[in-house]
């Protein structure tokens, strides 16, 4: 059964707000526009009016306080692109220094190479005599035989995916005797000084693809050991060198960018002609590296000499790669 229409209508009228129509009620309404609308729409208690007034005031204050913050944030975001644009320029300025990227070649040297007795071509190297005078002089002296010894008939002893390494001349035996007769010194002190200067002044990778460098130090060499030595009836502390330093005659030619060489070698020039000959040398089959073998790790950990001998043979070419002739152009 439906309810009585009159009763249903009266219940609705009771719940609807009745706007004031009397003039006196309109005059008593405050001057605030928000409260005026509320008064005209419905009858509210003083408590509800206070809550509504406070909330509207908070909204107004929050909008006024957040506006300057938003403006400052927008200004900061506009300033950020300018700062970000300057950072790459500063990085480029530090990485592209003239003394590092624009090195000029002063001398041209050549190396004729053969693989298993078959000539494969000539490598022409341009030396940086103005930037690294000691390193360029060492390479040119060994190429033309001014030190009593030369790279002629000397072999490449190491071939990796990133570079090929020449064995240089020995600092003992016949090579050392010939060097001493001419008054030449195969030590690498001056080369190390140039390496330190280049390492500090030139950031980034130095052994780039096509560069030629001389090995001047061994970064894996352990520090010297202290020992007691009896001298003239007294005990003195002496330092025992473990291993031998490079003599500054071995050189490497990078076929790819080789940052692992930066800690040990000094760049003295770059390949001007015959890079395809270097690539042929890099394609020669070599002894596979086996440092991941658990047997090799255990043998090296306990100091087994067989592990040391095996490690020396890693990356050695099966074929005989020799410099048949060398000199200056």
Secondary structure by P-SEA (a helix, b strand, c coil): ccccaaaaaaaaaaacccccccaaaaaaccccaaaaaaaacccccaaaaaaaaaaaaaaaaaaaaaaaaaaaaaaaaaaaaaaaaaaaaaaaaaacccccccccccbbbbbbbbccccccbbbbbbbcccccaaaaaaaaaaaacccccccccccccccccccccccccccccaaaaaaaaaccccccaaaaaaaaaaaaacccccccccbbbbbccccccccbbbbbbbcccbbbbbbbbccccccccbbbbbccccccccccccccccccccaaaaaaaaaccccccccccaaaaaaaaaccaaaaaaaaacccccbbbbccccccc
